[in-house]
Amino acid sequence: MGHRQRPEKRRRLSRPRPFLGFSSFARSLLFSHSAPSPDPSASSKPEDGIVELKPPSKIERVESEQEDDEEAEVEMMQADFGFFDPKPGDFNGVKLLLRNYLDDKQWDLSGFVDLILEQTTVGTVVKLDEHDEAGDGNGDGDDDAGPFAVISALNLGRYEVCPDEGLRKRLKPFLEEQVSDVGLLVSQRFVNCPYQLVPPLYDALFDEVSWATEDEPTKELQDFFSFKYYLLVTRIFEDKNANQRKAKVNCDSSDPIIYIKPEDEIFQELSLLSFTFRLHAEQLAPRELKNYREKGLVMVVRADGVPKFREKLKSLLTES
């Protein structure tokens, strides 16, 4: 059995180009909303003695003056990012990334983070890779800087990670007889994580899933990664007046849905099942989204649709 090789670690990034898969309105909002919205008061009152980290801030955004086409140019400082196996030292940072993963319901977030960090064969944490480039480190990343992104896939049958009762009812066919065939795909990142990393990040995940079906030491563990479906729980912004607009022609050029993560649009196009649900704790939205309501989005995607997803994602982010 050959030795597995992880995707290339370091990727140098400079000036990203805008997503052409979105309208100009959606592109203008792309960098205005970050998935986790840290509570300013949280830092003064640590939960369970755990110090809450601030989102990484080494990558700065600079917007130029408004151009004639009313699209702002976005620049990023150059930086090297590394793809690393999850480890216990990432706990605080990953918990911060996932703090708004499931609305405001009480659930075992710490236990959920532990599951992600304990599964090192499938899963990736993205951090700055400065020490590795300088040659004065061991390539394990800088824990103090905190992760910019995390991605993983957990077997629902093995871990039983679906704490929301409402979601369980609507996903009943996939959470009963087919539960061991379903992988919960968890992907969360800060808005200042460069989107050029998104395709290789998903490539790393799906490659590792494939490798795990052959490289895990027991048949039972190999079967845990033989997914037939992926379940995703994410967030979108939906036009509050979308239903009324459908009845009118050329009344507004606004998008009915703003996808916070661009790949979610592809996942929904390929989904076998998708539905939205109301969020009781909506994040503070930018002023430009005053006509939108943040909602949860659940999708089930066939695993055999992954190659098409990977192809579409690369096309979306590389067109110019």
DODREN-361299 format. One record per residue (C-alpha): residue number from 1; x, z, y; residue in one letter. Coordinates in steps of 0.5 Angstrom, whole numbers, plus 500, padded with zeros to 3 digits. Each point is the difference from the previous one (the first is absolute). Layout:
BEGIN
NUM  X  Z  Y  A
...
//
This chain:
BEGIN
1  500  500  500  M
2  503  498  507  G
3  502  504  505  H
4  495  500  506  R
5  502  498  507  Q
6  496  502  506  R
7  499  496  506  P
8  505  499  505  E
9  500  507  504  K
10  502  498  507  R
11  497  495  504  R
12  502  499  508  R
13  494  499  504  L
14  500  498  508  S
15  494  496  503  R
16  494  499  496  P
17  495  495  501  R
18  493  501  501  P
19  495  499  494  F
20  497  493  500  L
21  495  503  495  G
22  496  503  506  F
23  497  498  506  S
24  503  502  507  S
25  496  506  501  F
26  501  503  493  A
27  508  498  501  R
28  500  504  507  S
29  497  506  496  L
30  505  500  494  L
31  505  505  503  F
32  495  504  504  S
33  497  504  494  H
34  504  504  495  S
35  498  502  493  A
36  501  508  501  P
37  498  503  506  S
38  504  507  501  P
39  497  506  502  D
40  504  502  506  P
41  498  507  499  S
42  502  500  492  A
43  507  500  502  S
44  499  507  503  S
45  496  503  494  K
46  504  497  493  P
47  495  500  494  E
48  502  504  495  D
49  507  501  503  G
50  501  493  500  I
51  503  497  506  V
52  497  494  502  E
53  504  494  502  L
54  499  495  506  K
55  499  493  498  P
56  507  496  500  P
57  502  498  507  S
58  507  496  500  K
59  496  494  500  I
60  498  499  507  E
61  495  495  503  R
62  501  496  506  V
63  494  496  503  E
64  502  494  505  S
65  496  498  506  E
66  493  497  498  Q
67  501  492  499  E
68  496  495  502  D
69  496  500  493  D
70  499  507  501  E
71  504  502  494  E
72  505  505  500  A
73  507  499  497  E
74  502  506  496  V
75  508  502  498  E
76  503  504  496  M
77  507  503  500  M
78  504  498  494  Q
79  500  505  494  A
80  502  500  493  D
81  494  502  495  F
82  501  503  493  G
83  495  500  494  F
84  501  506  496  F
85  497  503  494  D
86  496  506  502  P
87  503  507  500  K
88  498  507  501  P
89  503  500  507  G
90  495  495  502  D
91  495  505  500  F
92  498  502  507  N
93  501  492  502  G
94  495  497  495  V
95  495  506  501  K
96  500  498  507  L
97  499  493  499  L
98  494  501  495  L
99  497  506  504  R
100  494  495  502  N
101  500  497  493  Y
102  493  503  499  L
103  496  501  506  D
104  499  508  501  D
105  498  502  494  K
106  504  506  496  Q
107  504  498  495  W
108  507  501  497  D
109  504  496  504  L
110  506  503  498  S
111  499  499  493  G
112  499  493  501  F
113  506  499  504  V
114  504  504  494  D
115  497  495  495  L
116  503  494  504  I
117  507  503  501  L
118  500  502  493  E
119  499  493  498  Q
120  507  497  501  T
121  499  493  496  T
122  495  497  504  V
123  499  502  507  G
124  505  499  506  T
125  501  504  507  V
126  503  496  506  V
127  505  503  504  K
128  505  499  505  L
129  507  498  496  D
130  505  501  506  E
131  505  504  495  H
132  500  495  495  D
133  502  495  505  E
134  505  504  503  A
135  503  502  493  G
136  500  507  502  D
137  494  502  495  G
138  498  499  493  N
139  494  495  502  G
140  495  505  498  D
141  497  500  508  G
142  499  505  505  D
143  495  505  498  D
144  500  503  507  D
145  498  493  503  A
146  494  500  495  G
147  496  494  497  P
148  497  495  504  F
149  496  497  494  A
150  498  502  492  V
151  497  496  495  I
152  498  502  493  S
153  495  498  494  A
154  497  506  496  L
155  496  499  494  N
156  494  503  501  L
157  499  502  493  G
158  506  504  500  R
159  500  504  506  Y
160  492  500  502  E
161  502  499  507  V
162  493  498  503  C
163  497  507  503  P
164  495  497  505  D
165  493  500  496  E
166  497  495  504  G
167  505  495  498  L
168  500  502  493  R
169  492  498  499  K
170  501  493  503  R
171  506  499  496  L
172  497  503  494  K
173  502  493  495  P
174  507  501  502  F
175  501  507  499  L
176  497  501  493  E
177  501  496  495  E
178  505  495  504  Q
179  504  506  503  V
180  506  499  496  S
181  501  493  503  D
182  499  502  507  V
183  506  501  505  G
184  499  504  506  L
185  504  495  505  L
186  503  505  506  V
187  503  497  506  S
188  501  503  506  Q
189  505  499  506  R
190  501  501  507  F
191  498  495  505  V
192  508  500  502  N
193  502  498  493  C
194  501  492  501  P
195  495  496  497  Y
196  506  495  497  Q
197  501  506  495  L
198  493  499  497  V
199  501  494  495  P
200  506  503  497  P
201  497  507  500  L
202  494  497  496  Y
203  505  496  496  D
204  504  506  498  A
205  493  504  498  L
206  497  494  495  F
207  507  499  497  D
208  501  507  498  E
209  493  500  497  V
210  502  494  496  S
211  507  504  498  W
212  497  506  498  A
213  495  497  495  T
214  507  498  496  E
215  505  505  502  D
216  496  507  500  E
217  503  504  494  P
218  493  501  496  T
219  494  495  499  K
220  496  505  503  E
221  503  500  507  L
222  501  492  499  Q
223  492  500  500  D
224  499  504  506  F
225  503  494  504  F
226  496  495  496  S
227  495  499  506  F
228  494  495  500  K
229  498  502  507  Y
230  502  503  506  Y
231  496  505  504  L
232  502  501  508  L
233  497  504  505  V
234  502  499  507  T
235  497  499  507  R
236  497  495  505  I
237  497  499  506  F
238  493  497  500  E
239  496  497  506  D
240  495  505  502  K
241  495  494  501  N
242  502  495  495  A
243  493  499  497  N
244  497  498  507  Q
245  506  495  501  R
246  499  497  493  K
247  493  498  503  A
248  503  496  506  K
249  504  494  500  V
250  507  500  505  N
251  498  507  503  C
252  507  503  499  D
253  506  499  498  S
254  502  507  497  S
255  502  501  493  D
256  494  503  496  P
257  506  504  496  I
258  507  502  503  I
259  504  502  494  Y
260  505  505  501  I
261  505  498  495  K
262  500  492  499  P
263  500  500  493  E
264  493  503  499  D
265  497  494  503  E
266  503  496  494  I
267  498  506  495  F
268  493  499  502  Q
269  500  493  499  E
270  502  501  493  L
271  496  506  499  S
272  496  500  494  L
273  496  506  503  L
274  500  503  507  S
275  496  504  505  F
276  501  504  506  T
277  498  507  501  F
278  499  505  506  R
279  506  504  503  L
280  498  507  502  H
281  507  501  504  A
282  502  494  503  E
283  506  499  504  Q
284  501  499  507  L
285  499  493  501  A
286  504  496  506  P
287  496  498  506  R
288  499  493  498  E
289  497  502  493  L
290  494  503  504  K
291  495  495  497  N
292  502  502  493  Y
293  499  505  495  R
294  506  503  495  E
295  497  499  493  K
296  503  501  493  G
297  501  494  495  L
298  500  501  493  V
299  502  494  496  M
300  501  498  492  V
301  505  494  499  V
302  501  497  493  R
303  508  501  498  A
304  500  493  498  D
305  499  498  508  G
306  506  503  502  V
307  504  494  500  P
308  495  496  504  K
309  501  506  505  F
310  507  500  500  R
311  500  493  502  E
312  495  501  505  K
313  503  506  503  L
314  507  496  501  K
315  497  494  503  S
316  496  504  505  L
317  506  504  503  L
318  505  494  500  T
319  496  495  503  E
320  502  498  507  S
//
